[in-house]
Amino acid sequence: MQEYENDLLEILESVDPSTLNYQEWTNIGMALKHEGYTAMDWDQWSSKDSSRYHAGECFKKWDTFQGTGTPVTGGTIVQYAKENGWTPPYRSGGPDYELDWDSTINAKDELVVVDPAWVEGKEIKEPKYWKPVKDLITYLSTLYESTDNVGYVTTSYQNDAGKYVPTKGNYDRTAGELIEQLNKCNEDIGAVLGDYQEEVGAWIRFNPLDGNGIKNDNVSEYRYALVESDAMELEKQYAIITELELPVACLVHSGKKSIHAIVKVHAANYDEYRKRVNYLYDVCKKNGLKVDEQNKNPSRLSRMPGVTRNGHKQFLIATNIGKESWQEWQEWIEAVNDDLPEPEAIEDIWENLPDLSPVLIDGILRQGHKLLMAGPSKAGKSFALIELCIAIVEGQKWLGFQCTQGRVLYVNLELDRASLLHRIKDVYTALGIQPSNLKNLDVWNLRGKSVPMDQLAPKLIRRAQKKNYIAIVIDPIYKILTGDENSADQMAHFTNQFDKVCTELGSAVIYCHHHSKGGQGNKRSMDRASGSGVFARDPDALLDLVELELPNTLVGQLQNEELRKYYGKVLNDKASEYASSSVENDDYMNYRKLYDHLQMVLNANSLAEVDRQTELIKEKVNGRTGWRIEGTLREFARFKPLNLWFDYPIHSIDTIGHLKDIDPEGAYPYKQKEKRKDKAEKEKEKAVNNFVVEYENLAFNGEEVSANDLSESLDVNQKTLLAWLGKGQKQKKQLADMYEKYMGEDGRSYIRKKEKK
């Protein structure tokens, strides 16, 4: 017996068996048996429905319940009780009780529009001067096109239980044919459709058929669905249908204890029909209308207006009430409880504007806002985020930007627990920051346990409430993506989950995403992230990392610098007296000369250690990568691109300027050509300026200046001087004019001599 052992029968007292259909009544029996109760318990409860109760039926049915892989449990009874107004009492110990992680807190169902407890019944007026044929014609002309085949049934038979059951009926005539014949029948519906049994009434199918049968496959268009409830007062049914503004095409009184609402669905296919009917029934049930679940199929029969049933009229109550269409109704249902704020007049708050959210990262991000870091693999994005966490936790700078001190939650979706913890310690050590505020840093390790973001968000919010986190870092987001990352609407839904976290917790949400494939240097920073542009446009701050192509000369230069520092340090440490007396200052500019000195002062073992460290330094420099970080900011002015080194495991700013003139990987080829062209133009301009300056210097004493003297002064031969100014005829003429201006005819004759050669 399960957790309901002591109170399930008490809960069942809230459920009236007369309000349930056959399947729901059977579910009660299966749930009781599954939870360990007896057939007598089911029988005693069922006897409350005197009109349908049959002695011994519960015991006979009980033996057929053999159990399935998906059993009906006590939760079904609890659900039926809740739908009838029962609410669970507080647990022992008072109103405060412990919630588990999957408990719902202050949940509000967006589909609930009506409070059935406050709905007053709406009177149904039976027509005083009833015209049955007119009712049926109106019904047919409202639901069908003139060429639609209509299925209807006027005959029935009694089954073994004595219940009248409709036959297969007719489906070979169109709505247009029926309407034409009804207009000529002299108020005798039986003359057109066939006589029906007055104690039973007649039925009609609300969706058009193809003329070949009456099954779901024979439905030609999925226009309507049937909503019927015989478990509550007629007036209450009418009131809820009206309050829900169901897009009803025809509303028919069944002649007994239910209303048949023919609801506009207009589905494109059977799959969409099922989804819309499930949604429709869900809305009805959540708003207190107990719908008969057996009426879902599109070829279902409904009560035909214009006939009588055991002396009661099956009449048309109304047509085309509620919303115009399915789409309008669905949008209205979901908008009623949208929880959106109302518009506000700026004039009313102009002199009392709200305070801006506190700054989290100076010049980049505020608390309660979103930051995306995008970049390719091997950019060290996770390390950069750990560096940011440490900067916030300790109140330090991150990449030169001051961070506000506070608590941080790092949501780890990728690394195993040990790897992450060691990585955090390694970054602390490499940064040289004393871990004085580790109490401010929490990690949530979800590797192998991550769920889509729309499911993770509420779980995250529950865990983070009352923790006062000022930042929540989620790394990486591909682990929790929902939907197609190239779909704008699906990614908008995904990123909206970050808004929920920000709004509920007041924390900044910081996350990283990867670049699309291929070179990124030819793209704007906003267009480099993989997938839909929503990724780049949604966050309040986008920081994009792009790799810089390091030339071999720069790598060699960096190696030389590091080796020079290391060799100089060894000389100072190991042979300070020799270094100060025998090593000239210029030697410190050349690591090879420093190494020569080391060979003279170190023993073999020490020199072997230097050689080993030399290889490690070269390997470390070769592993160093250059990056440029660009920011697209919503709240702050854009900062100049920042050049960084990633020297495992941390990033550092390029303060010397090694990276400032280097282009990102994949930059446009023409950009390189333009740089070379600009450089050539500058060289030419410099050559001309030197030419003029040197000539003026030589001619200062009023002496004649020869081409030979000028080329010697410029330290170039005359051919090179000519090449500087261009090799075309136009450039030669300009040069000859310049020579003639400064050197007379000798200059022009020089040009001519060169041409002859």
FENQUIUR-V158180 format. One record per residue. N is the residue number from 1. RES is the residue in one small letter. OMEGA is omega in whole degrees, -180 to 180 (999 if undefined). Layout:
BEGIN
N:RES:OMEGA
N:RES:OMEGA
END
This chain:
BEGIN
1:m:-172
2:q:-173
3:e:-178
4:y:-171
5:e:-171
6:n:-173
7:d:-175
8:l:178
9:l:177
10:e:177
11:i:-178
12:l:178
13:e:-180
14:s:-177
15:v:178
16:d:-177
17:p:-179
18:s:-179
19:t:-176
20:l:171
21:n:-173
22:y:-178
23:q:180
24:e:178
25:w:178
26:t:179
27:n:178
28:i:-180
29:g:-180
30:m:179
31:a:179
32:l:-180
33:k:180
34:h:-177
35:e:173
36:g:178
37:y:-174
38:t:176
39:a:179
40:m:178
41:d:180
42:w:-178
43:d:-179
44:q:178
45:w:-178
46:s:-177
47:s:178
48:k:178
49:d:-172
50:s:-176
51:s:-177
52:r:-176
53:y:175
54:h:-178
55:a:177
56:g:-177
57:e:-179
58:c:-178
59:f:179
60:k:-178
61:k:-176
62:w:-176
63:d:-180
64:t:-180
65:f:-176
66:q:-179
67:g:179
68:t:178
69:g:177
70:t:-173
71:p:171
72:v:-173
73:t:179
74:g:178
75:g:178
76:t:178
77:i:178
78:v:-179
79:q:178
80:y:-180
81:a:178
82:k:180
83:e:177
84:n:173
85:g:179
86:w:176
87:t:-179
88:p:177
89:p:174
90:y:178
91:r:179
92:s:-178
93:g:176
94:g:-175
95:p:-179
96:d:177
97:y:-174
98:e:176
99:l:170
100:d:-172
101:w:-178
102:d:177
103:s:179
104:t:-179
105:i:177
106:n:-179
107:a:178
108:k:-178
109:d:-176
110:e:-179
111:l:-179
112:v:-179
113:v:-173
114:v:170
115:d:-174
116:p:180
117:a:-177
118:w:-180
119:v:176
120:e:-179
121:g:180
122:k:-175
123:e:175
124:i:-177
125:k:176
126:e:-177
127:p:-179
128:k:178
129:y:-172
130:w:176
131:k:-174
132:p:-178
133:v:179
134:k:177
135:d:-176
136:l:178
137:i:178
138:t:179
139:y:-178
140:l:-178
141:s:179
142:t:-173
143:l:-169
144:y:164
145:e:-176
146:s:-178
147:t:-180
148:d:172
149:n:-176
150:v:175
151:g:-180
152:y:-177
153:v:177
154:t:-180
155:t:-179
156:s:177
157:y:180
158:q:177
159:n:-176
160:d:-180
161:a:179
162:g:-179
163:k:178
164:y:-177
165:v:-180
166:p:175
167:t:-180
168:k:175
169:g:-176
170:n:179
171:y:-173
172:d:-179
173:r:-179
174:t:178
175:a:179
176:g:179
177:e:-180
178:l:-180
179:i:180
180:e:-179
181:q:178
182:l:178
183:n:-177
184:k:-171
185:c:180
186:n:177
187:e:178
188:d:-179
189:i:-180
190:g:179
191:a:-180
192:v:-173
193:l:-172
194:g:-179
195:d:179
196:y:178
197:q:-173
198:e:-180
199:e:-176
200:v:-176
201:g:-178
202:a:-176
203:w:177
204:i:179
205:r:-171
206:f:175
207:n:-180
208:p:-179
209:l:-180
210:d:179
211:g:-177
212:n:-179
213:g:-175
214:i:-180
215:k:178
216:n:180
217:d:-179
218:n:177
219:v:-176
220:s:177
221:e:-177
222:y:-173
223:r:-168
224:y:174
225:a:-179
226:l:172
227:v:-179
228:e:177
229:s:177
230:d:-176
231:a:179
232:m:-177
233:e:180
234:l:-177
235:e:178
236:k:176
237:q:-178
238:y:-178
239:a:-178
240:i:177
241:i:180
242:t:-179
243:e:180
244:l:-179
245:e:178
246:l:180
247:p:-173
248:v:175
249:a:178
250:c:178
251:l:-171
252:v:172
253:h:-174
254:s:-176
255:g:178
256:k:-173
257:k:179
258:s:173
259:i:176
260:h:178
261:a:177
262:i:-169
263:v:179
264:k:178
265:v:177
266:h:178
267:a:-179
268:a:-178
269:n:-176
270:y:-180
271:d:178
272:e:178
273:y:180
274:r:-179
275:k:-178
276:r:179
277:v:177
278:n:178
279:y:-180
280:l:-179
281:y:179
282:d:178
283:v:-178
284:c:-178
285:k:-179
286:k:179
287:n:170
288:g:179
289:l:-175
290:k:-172
291:v:175
292:d:-174
293:e:-177
294:q:-175
295:n:-172
296:k:-172
297:n:-172
298:p:180
299:s:-176
300:r:174
301:l:174
302:s:-180
303:r:-178
304:m:175
305:p:177
306:g:177
307:v:178
308:t:-178
309:r:-179
310:n:177
311:g:-180
312:h:-177
313:k:164
314:q:-171
315:f:-180
316:l:-180
317:i:-177
318:a:172
319:t:176
320:n:176
321:i:-179
322:g:-178
323:k:-176
324:e:-172
325:s:176
326:w:-177
327:q:180
328:e:-179
329:w:-179
330:q:178
331:e:179
332:w:180
333:i:-175
334:e:180
335:a:-177
336:v:-178
337:n:-175
338:d:178
339:d:179
340:l:179
341:p:177
342:e:175
343:p:179
344:e:-179
345:a:180
346:i:-178
347:e:-176
348:d:-175
349:i:-175
350:w:-178
351:e:-178
352:n:-177
353:l:179
354:p:178
355:d:174
356:l:177
357:s:-180
358:p:179
359:v:174
360:l:176
361:i:-173
362:d:178
363:g:-177
364:i:-168
365:l:174
366:r:175
367:q:-178
368:g:179
369:h:-174
370:k:177
371:l:175
372:l:171
373:m:-179
374:a:179
375:g:179
376:p:174
377:s:-180
378:k:177
379:a:-178
380:g:-178
381:k:180
382:s:177
383:f:179
384:a:179
385:l:176
386:i:176
387:e:179
388:l:178
389:c:-179
390:i:-180
391:a:179
392:i:-179
393:v:-176
394:e:-179
395:g:-177
396:q:175
397:k:176
398:w:-177
399:l:179
400:g:-179
401:f:-178
402:q:-180
403:c:174
404:t:-178
405:q:178
406:g:-177
407:r:-178
408:v:171
409:l:178
410:y:-180
411:v:-175
412:n:-178
413:l:-168
414:e:-174
415:l:171
416:d:-171
417:r:-177
418:a:-179
419:s:-180
420:l:-176
421:l:177
422:h:-180
423:r:179
424:i:-180
425:k:179
426:d:-179
427:v:175
428:y:-177
429:t:-178
430:a:179
431:l:-178
432:g:-179
433:i:178
434:q:-179
435:p:-175
436:s:-174
437:n:180
438:l:178
439:k:-179
440:n:-175
441:l:174
442:d:175
443:v:177
444:w:-175
445:n:-176
446:l:178
447:r:-178
448:g:-178
449:k:-176
450:s:178
451:v:178
452:p:-172
453:m:-179
454:d:174
455:q:-179
456:l:-174
457:a:-180
458:p:178
459:k:178
460:l:-179
461:i:-179
462:r:-178
463:r:-174
464:a:180
465:q:178
466:k:177
467:k:178
468:n:174
469:y:174
470:i:177
471:a:174
472:i:-178
473:v:180
474:i:-172
475:d:-10
476:p:-174
477:i:-179
478:y:180
479:k:-175
480:i:179
481:l:174
482:t:177
483:g:-177
484:d:-176
485:e:177
486:n:180
487:s:-177
488:a:-176
489:d:179
490:q:178
491:m:174
492:a:176
493:h:180
494:f:-177
495:t:176
496:n:179
497:q:176
498:f:177
499:d:180
500:k:-180
501:v:179
502:c:-175
503:t:-176
504:e:-172
505:l:-176
506:g:-179
507:s:169
508:a:175
509:v:-176
510:i:-176
511:y:-179
512:c:-178
513:h:-175
514:h:174
515:h:169
516:s:-177
517:k:176
518:g:178
519:g:-176
520:q:-175
521:g:-178
522:n:-179
523:k:170
524:r:-177
525:s:-178
526:m:-174
527:d:-174
528:r:-178
529:a:-179
530:s:175
531:g:-175
532:s:176
533:g:177
534:v:-178
535:f:-175
536:a:-174
537:r:-177
538:d:-174
539:p:177
540:d:178
541:a:175
542:l:174
543:l:-175
544:d:179
545:l:176
546:v:-175
547:e:178
548:l:-180
549:e:-177
550:l:176
551:p:-179
552:n:-180
553:t:179
554:l:178
555:v:177
556:g:179
557:q:-179
558:l:176
559:q:180
560:n:-179
561:e:-178
562:e:179
563:l:178
564:r:179
565:k:-177
566:y:-179
567:y:179
568:g:179
569:k:179
570:v:179
571:l:-180
572:n:-178
573:d:-173
574:k:-175
575:a:-175
576:s:-179
577:e:179
578:y:-177
579:a:-176
580:s:-176
581:s:-171
582:s:-177
583:v:179
584:e:-179
585:n:-178
586:d:-179
587:d:-179
588:y:177
589:m:-176
590:n:-175
591:y:180
592:r:178
593:k:178
594:l:179
595:y:176
596:d:178
597:h:180
598:l:179
599:q:-179
600:m:-172
601:v:-176
602:l:173
603:n:-173
604:a:-179
605:n:-180
606:s:180
607:l:177
608:a:178
609:e:177
610:v:179
611:d:179
612:r:178
613:q:178
614:t:180
615:e:178
616:l:179
617:i:179
618:k:180
619:e:-180
620:k:179
621:v:179
622:n:179
623:g:-179
624:r:179
625:t:-179
626:g:-175
627:w:173
628:r:-180
629:i:-180
630:e:-177
631:g:170
632:t:-168
633:l:179
634:r:-172
635:e:-175
636:f:177
637:a:-179
638:r:179
639:f:178
640:k:178
641:p:-175
642:l:180
643:n:-174
644:l:166
645:w:168
646:f:-178
647:d:-170
648:y:10
649:p:-175
650:i:173
651:h:176
652:s:-178
653:i:176
654:d:-176
655:t:-178
656:i:180
657:g:179
658:h:-170
659:l:-168
660:k:-176
661:d:-178
662:i:-180
663:d:176
664:p:175
665:e:177
666:g:178
667:a:-179
668:y:177
669:p:-178
670:y:179
671:k:177
672:q:179
673:k:180
674:e:179
675:k:179
676:r:180
677:k:178
678:d:-179
679:k:180
680:a:179
681:e:179
682:k:179
683:e:179
684:k:179
685:e:179
686:k:-179
687:a:180
688:v:-180
689:n:177
690:n:179
691:f:-178
692:v:-177
693:v:-178
694:e:178
695:y:-180
696:e:179
697:n:-178
698:l:-177
699:a:-175
700:f:-178
701:n:178
702:g:180
703:e:178
704:e:-176
705:v:178
706:s:177
707:a:-180
708:n:178
709:d:-177
710:l:-180
711:s:177
712:e:-180
713:s:179
714:l:180
715:d:174
716:v:175
717:n:-174
718:q:179
719:k:178
720:t:179
721:l:178
722:l:-178
723:a:179
724:w:-175
725:l:176
726:g:-175
727:k:-180
728:g:-179
729:q:-179
730:k:-179
731:q:178
732:k:179
733:k:179
734:q:180
735:l:179
736:a:178
737:d:-179
738:m:178
739:y:-179
740:e:-179
741:k:-175
742:y:-173
743:m:179
744:g:-176
745:e:180
746:d:-180
747:g:-179
748:r:178
749:s:177
750:y:179
751:i:-179
752:r:179
753:k:179
754:k:-180
755:e:179
756:k:178
757:k:999
END
